[in-house]
Amino acid sequence: MLDILYRDDHLIAIHKPAGLLVHRSEIDRHETRFAIQLLRDQIGRKVWPVHRLDRGTSGVLLFALTKDALALASQSFEHNEVDKQYLAVVRGWPPESGLIEHPLSRQYDDYERRPSHDTSEAQSARTTFTRLATVELPISVDRYPASRYALLRLQPETGRRHQLRRHLKHIAHPIIGDATYGKGIHNRMFQQVFDCHRLLLICLSMHLKHPITGVQIELQTQLDPDFSALVDALGWSGKLT
């Protein structure tokens, strides 16, 4: 049963668990569970995803209940009019705050036709971050006798694919649990020491104008139990306010 965070006649928002695909993918043909189908079965009506969350990312996921709401809400995302707040655990200690302004090349869905000679320029991409907490663990990883990690609040100002994961890699502070853009040696340490086998990235809140009524709405969720347990283990429980 999916956790429903918000519902009216036009929109419905859920908490998507980590590891759940939003929709069917050619890359993951063996998967039989998708957020779209689970939600359709749960509420007994058709839904359309307004935006995307990576499979490994948990948190607020918004669906439209009508095609009119879908078209208008999608425009808000495309025009970067939606305020999204994420939480992530990263390798190292980034500055206390900052702006990552680094263009990103377009990435294609598995169902899209990829041009044989893609000459399109990289798209502008901006992410702001605030460091909420740090920890130094007496665990030797790589060539260092101790290991440093940080808890970040992230706010993407644009909506490029894998933007947060790619931007954190760009500044050499990849997200823990990221098998594509992260560092395997750190991911394995979190698996072995903390029994943490997920991407440590969650969309905690989303603020947007309702596409039909025009009223500002805020969608919020809580940390998943496994993410919360990791935060507790690192001594960061009081840093989330």
C-alpha positions as a LaTeX table, in Angstrom:
\begin{tabular}{lrrr}
\hline
Residue & $x$ (\AA) & $y$ (\AA) & $z$ (\AA) \\
\hline
Met1 & 0.00 & 0.00 & 0.00 \\
Leu2 & 1.46 & 3.34 & $-1.08$ \\
Asp3 & 1.44 & 6.22 & 1.40 \\
Ile4 & $-0.82$ & 8.97 & $-0.01$ \\
Leu5 & 0.38 & 12.43 & 1.04 \\
Tyr6 & $-2.20$ & 14.58 & $-0.76$ \\
Arg7 & $-5.30$ & 14.12 & $-2.88$ \\
Asp8 & $-8.00$ & 16.27 & $-4.45$ \\
Asp9 & $-10.05$ & 16.04 & $-7.66$ \\
His10 & $-7.05$ & 16.85 & $-9.86$ \\
Leu11 & $-3.83$ & 15.73 & $-8.17$ \\
Ile12 & $-2.55$ & 12.95 & $-5.94$ \\
Ala13 & 0.88 & 12.74 & $-4.31$ \\
Ile14 & 2.49 & 9.68 & $-2.78$ \\
His15 & 5.66 & 8.76 & $-0.95$ \\
Lys16 & 7.59 & 6.63 & $-3.43$ \\
Pro17 & 9.78 & 4.04 & $-1.69$ \\
Ala18 & 13.40 & 3.64 & $-2.77$ \\
Gly19 & 13.81 & 0.87 & $-5.34$ \\
Leu20 & 10.38 & 1.31 & $-6.92$ \\
Leu21 & 10.21 & 2.26 & $-10.59$ \\
Val22 & 7.75 & 4.99 & $-11.55$ \\
His23 & 6.75 & 3.19 & $-14.76$ \\
Arg24 & 7.72 & 0.22 & $-16.88$ \\
Ser25 & 11.20 & 0.37 & $-18.39$ \\
Glu26 & 12.81 & $-1.59$ & $-21.19$ \\
Ile27 & 16.01 & $-1.71$ & $-19.13$ \\
Asp28 & 14.20 & $-3.38$ & $-16.21$ \\
Arg29 & 11.95 & $-5.76$ & $-18.09$ \\
His30 & 11.95 & $-8.28$ & $-15.23$ \\
Glu31 & 10.28 & $-5.81$ & $-12.86$ \\
Thr32 & 6.57 & $-6.32$ & $-12.22$ \\
Arg33 & 5.85 & $-3.52$ & $-9.70$ \\
Phe34 & 5.56 & 0.12 & $-10.75$ \\
Ala35 & 4.31 & 3.18 & $-8.90$ \\
Ile36 & 1.79 & 3.98 & $-11.65$ \\
Gln37 & 0.18 & 0.56 & $-11.60$ \\
Leu38 & 0.26 & 0.22 & $-7.81$ \\
Leu39 & $-1.45$ & 3.58 & $-7.39$ \\
Arg40 & $-4.04$ & 2.84 & $-10.09$ \\
Asp41 & $-4.91$ & $-0.42$ & $-8.36$ \\
Gln42 & $-5.00$ & 1.25 & $-4.94$ \\
Ile43 & $-7.39$ & 4.09 & $-5.82$ \\
Gly44 & $-9.22$ & 2.42 & $-8.71$ \\
Arg45 & $-8.63$ & 5.04 & $-11.38$ \\
Lys46 & $-6.09$ & 6.10 & $-13.97$ \\
Val47 & $-3.17$ & 8.36 & $-12.98$ \\
Trp48 & $-0.39$ & 10.12 & $-14.89$ \\
Pro49 & 3.03 & 10.98 & $-13.39$ \\
Val50 & 3.74 & 14.72 & $-13.56$ \\
His51 & 7.51 & 14.39 & $-13.02$ \\
Arg52 & 10.04 & 11.68 & $-12.33$ \\
Leu53 & 12.08 & 10.30 & $-9.46$ \\
Asp54 & 14.96 & 7.94 & $-10.07$ \\
Arg55 & 14.36 & 4.36 & $-9.04$ \\
Gly56 & 16.72 & 4.66 & $-6.07$ \\
Thr57 & 15.31 & 8.00 & $-4.87$ \\
Ser58 & 12.43 & 8.03 & $-2.42$ \\
Gly59 & 10.01 & 10.77 & $-1.44$ \\
Val60 & 7.31 & 13.01 & $-2.87$ \\
Leu61 & 6.00 & 11.88 & $-6.26$ \\
Leu62 & 3.13 & 13.80 & $-7.88$ \\
Phe63 & 0.50 & 12.36 & $-10.23$ \\
Ala64 & $-2.34$ & 13.99 & $-12.13$ \\
Leu65 & $-5.87$ & 12.57 & $-12.06$ \\
Thr66 & $-6.97$ & 14.38 & $-15.22$ \\
Lys67 & $-5.26$ & 15.21 & $-18.50$ \\
Asp68 & $-5.91$ & 18.93 & $-18.02$ \\
Ala69 & $-4.15$ & 18.86 & $-14.64$ \\
Leu70 & $-1.32$ & 16.85 & $-16.19$ \\
Ala71 & $-0.73$ & 19.38 & $-18.97$ \\
Leu72 & $-0.75$ & 22.40 & $-16.66$ \\
Ala73 & 1.27 & 20.83 & $-13.84$ \\
Ser74 & 3.86 & 19.56 & $-16.32$ \\
Gln75 & 4.33 & 23.11 & $-17.57$ \\
Ser76 & 5.16 & 24.25 & $-14.03$ \\
Phe77 & 7.92 & 21.65 & $-13.83$ \\
Glu78 & 9.23 & 22.47 & $-17.30$ \\
His79 & 9.38 & 26.18 & $-16.44$ \\
Asn80 & 11.18 & 25.49 & $-13.13$ \\
Glu81 & 8.29 & 26.93 & $-11.10$ \\
Val82 & 8.23 & 24.11 & $-8.54$ \\
Asp83 & 10.30 & 24.38 & $-5.35$ \\
Lys84 & 11.75 & 20.96 & $-4.45$ \\
Gln85 & 13.76 & 20.16 & $-1.35$ \\
Tyr86 & 15.90 & 17.03 & $-1.12$ \\
Leu87 & 18.07 & 15.45 & 1.55 \\
Ala88 & 21.24 & 13.50 & 0.73 \\
Val89 & 24.22 & 11.87 & 2.42 \\
Val90 & 27.44 & 12.56 & 0.54 \\
Arg91 & 31.10 & 11.66 & 0.71 \\
Gly92 & 33.39 & 14.29 & 2.23 \\
Trp93 & 32.63 & 17.68 & 3.73 \\
Pro94 & 31.36 & 20.21 & 1.17 \\
Pro95 & 31.26 & 23.94 & 2.06 \\
Glu96 & 28.50 & 25.04 & 4.42 \\
Ser97 & 26.48 & 26.27 & 1.44 \\
Gly98 & 26.92 & 26.83 & $-2.24$ \\
Leu99 & 25.62 & 26.89 & $-5.78$ \\
Ile100 & 26.52 & 24.24 & $-8.32$ \\
Glu101 & 26.14 & 25.77 & $-11.76$ \\
His102 & 27.31 & 23.15 & $-14.22$ \\
Pro103 & 25.70 & 22.45 & $-17.63$ \\
Leu104 & 24.61 & 18.85 & $-18.22$ \\
Ser105 & 24.36 & 16.97 & $-21.48$ \\
Arg106 & 20.96 & 15.57 & $-22.33$ \\
Gln107 & 20.26 & 12.02 & $-21.23$ \\
Tyr108 & 17.68 & 9.97 & $-23.10$ \\
Asp109 & 15.02 & 7.62 & $-21.80$ \\
Asp110 & 15.38 & 4.02 & $-22.87$ \\
Tyr111 & 12.35 & 4.40 & $-25.16$ \\
Glu112 & 13.65 & 7.54 & $-26.91$ \\
Arg113 & 15.50 & 7.45 & $-30.19$ \\
Arg114 & 19.07 & 8.60 & $-29.58$ \\
Pro115 & 20.53 & 10.61 & $-32.49$ \\
Ser116 & 23.56 & 8.97 & $-34.08$ \\
His117 & 25.33 & 12.33 & $-34.00$ \\
Asp118 & 23.92 & 14.36 & $-31.12$ \\
Thr119 & 25.23 & 17.90 & $-31.57$ \\
Ser120 & 22.98 & 19.51 & $-28.98$ \\
Glu121 & 24.72 & 21.67 & $-26.42$ \\
Ala122 & 24.75 & 20.87 & $-22.72$ \\
Gln123 & 21.76 & 22.32 & $-20.89$ \\
Ser124 & 22.17 & 24.83 & $-18.10$ \\
Ala125 & 21.68 & 23.30 & $-14.64$ \\
Arg126 & 21.71 & 24.88 & $-11.18$ \\
Thr127 & 21.58 & 23.31 & $-7.72$ \\
Thr128 & 21.90 & 25.06 & $-4.37$ \\
Phe129 & 22.94 & 23.16 & $-1.26$ \\
Thr130 & 23.21 & 23.67 & 2.49 \\
Arg131 & 25.32 & 21.47 & 4.75 \\
Leu132 & 23.28 & 20.36 & 7.74 \\
Ala133 & 25.70 & 18.02 & 9.53 \\
Thr134 & 29.05 & 16.25 & 9.24 \\
Val135 & 30.67 & 13.16 & 10.70 \\
Glu136 & 34.14 & 11.64 & 10.68 \\
Leu137 & 34.15 & 7.88 & 11.12 \\
Pro138 & 37.21 & 5.99 & 12.40 \\
Ile139 & 36.95 & 3.65 & 9.43 \\
Ser140 & 39.66 & 3.39 & 6.80 \\
Val141 & 38.23 & 3.72 & 3.32 \\
Asp142 & 40.43 & 4.11 & 0.27 \\
Arg143 & 43.80 & 5.57 & 1.31 \\
Tyr144 & 42.64 & 7.56 & 4.35 \\
Pro145 & 42.62 & 6.33 & 8.00 \\
Ala146 & 39.23 & 8.00 & 8.64 \\
Ser147 & 36.19 & 8.77 & 6.49 \\
Arg148 & 34.17 & 11.96 & 6.30 \\
Tyr149 & 30.52 & 12.29 & 5.28 \\
Ala150 & 27.93 & 15.07 & 5.27 \\
Leu151 & 24.18 & 15.55 & 5.31 \\
Leu152 & 23.02 & 18.05 & 2.69 \\
Arg153 & 19.79 & 19.82 & 1.88 \\
Leu154 & 19.55 & 20.19 & $-1.91$ \\
Gln155 & 17.36 & 22.45 & $-3.99$ \\
Pro156 & 17.47 & 21.92 & $-7.77$ \\
Glu157 & 16.65 & 25.15 & $-9.60$ \\
Thr158 & 16.43 & 23.29 & $-12.91$ \\
Gly159 & 15.15 & 19.81 & $-13.71$ \\
Arg160 & 17.77 & 17.95 & $-15.72$ \\
Arg161 & 17.86 & 14.18 & $-15.61$ \\
His162 & 19.95 & 12.84 & $-12.71$ \\
Gln163 & 20.85 & 16.47 & $-11.96$ \\
Leu164 & 21.50 & 16.10 & $-8.24$ \\
Arg165 & 23.53 & 12.92 & $-8.62$ \\
Arg166 & 25.59 & 14.36 & $-11.48$ \\
His167 & 26.11 & 17.72 & $-9.79$ \\
Leu168 & 27.33 & 16.14 & $-6.55$ \\
Lys169 & 29.75 & 13.99 & $-8.52$ \\
His170 & 30.94 & 17.14 & $-10.32$ \\
Ile171 & 32.01 & 18.76 & $-7.03$ \\
Ala172 & 33.62 & 15.49 & $-5.85$ \\
His173 & 31.02 & 14.81 & $-3.14$ \\
Pro174 & 28.97 & 11.98 & $-4.66$ \\
Ile175 & 25.83 & 10.67 & $-2.98$ \\
Ile176 & 26.28 & 7.50 & $-0.97$ \\
Gly177 & 24.63 & 4.50 & $-2.57$ \\
Asp178 & 24.87 & 5.88 & $-6.10$ \\
Ala179 & 26.07 & 2.98 & $-8.22$ \\
Thr180 & 26.39 & 5.12 & $-11.38$ \\
Tyr181 & 27.92 & 8.40 & $-10.24$ \\
Gly182 & 29.22 & 7.47 & $-6.78$ \\
Lys183 & 32.23 & 5.70 & $-5.32$ \\
Gly184 & 31.83 & 1.97 & $-4.97$ \\
Ile185 & 34.29 & 1.66 & $-2.09$ \\
His186 & 32.21 & 4.05 & 0.06 \\
Asn187 & 28.93 & 2.46 & $-1.01$ \\
Arg188 & 30.25 & $-0.96$ & 0.05 \\
Met189 & 31.37 & 0.37 & 3.43 \\
Phe190 & 27.83 & 1.67 & 4.13 \\
Gln191 & 26.44 & $-1.71$ & 3.13 \\
Gln192 & 28.82 & $-3.61$ & 5.40 \\
Val193 & 28.86 & $-1.30$ & 8.43 \\
Phe194 & 25.33 & 0.16 & 8.40 \\
Asp195 & 23.44 & $-2.48$ & 6.36 \\
Cys196 & 22.45 & 0.38 & 4.04 \\
His197 & 21.77 & $-0.80$ & 0.49 \\
Arg198 & 20.01 & 2.21 & $-1.03$ \\
Leu199 & 20.70 & 5.55 & $-2.65$ \\
Leu200 & 20.71 & 8.09 & 0.18 \\
Leu201 & 18.60 & 10.68 & $-1.61$ \\
Ile202 & 15.02 & 11.65 & $-0.77$ \\
Cys203 & 12.63 & 14.36 & $-1.99$ \\
Leu204 & 11.27 & 15.67 & 1.31 \\
Ser205 & 9.01 & 18.47 & 0.09 \\
Met206 & 7.56 & 20.14 & $-2.97$ \\
His207 & 5.88 & 23.55 & $-3.20$ \\
Leu208 & 3.88 & 24.53 & $-6.27$ \\
Lys209 & 0.84 & 26.41 & $-7.53$ \\
His210 & $-2.14$ & 24.15 & $-8.01$ \\
Pro211 & $-2.61$ & 23.81 & $-11.79$ \\
Ile212 & $-6.42$ & 24.20 & $-11.60$ \\
Thr213 & $-7.21$ & 26.33 & $-8.53$ \\
Gly214 & $-4.06$ & 28.47 & $-8.50$ \\
Val215 & $-3.68$ & 27.95 & $-4.74$ \\
Gln216 & $-0.17$ & 27.32 & $-3.44$ \\
Ile217 & 0.17 & 23.79 & $-2.06$ \\
Glu218 & 3.01 & 22.14 & $-0.16$ \\
Leu219 & 3.59 & 18.40 & $-0.29$ \\
Gln220 & 5.73 & 16.94 & 2.48 \\
Thr221 & 6.91 & 13.53 & 3.59 \\
Gln222 & 9.11 & 11.91 & 6.23 \\
Leu223 & 12.33 & 9.93 & 6.00 \\
Asp224 & 12.00 & 6.26 & 5.13 \\
Pro225 & 12.73 & 3.97 & 8.11 \\
Asp226 & 16.04 & 2.80 & 6.61 \\
Phe227 & 17.15 & 6.39 & 5.86 \\
Ser228 & 16.06 & 7.49 & 9.35 \\
Ala229 & 18.00 & 4.63 & 10.95 \\
Leu230 & 21.13 & 5.67 & 9.06 \\
Val231 & 20.71 & 9.29 & 10.16 \\
Asp232 & 20.36 & 8.07 & 13.77 \\
Ala233 & 23.45 & 5.87 & 13.46 \\
Leu234 & 25.50 & 8.86 & 12.29 \\
Gly235 & 24.25 & 11.03 & 15.16 \\
Trp236 & 22.33 & 13.46 & 12.95 \\
Ser237 & 18.79 & 13.08 & 14.32 \\
Gly238 & 18.69 & 16.60 & 15.71 \\
Lys239 & 19.90 & 18.21 & 12.48 \\
Leu240 & 16.75 & 17.80 & 10.40 \\
Thr241 & 14.67 & 20.70 & 11.70 \\
\hline
\end{tabular}
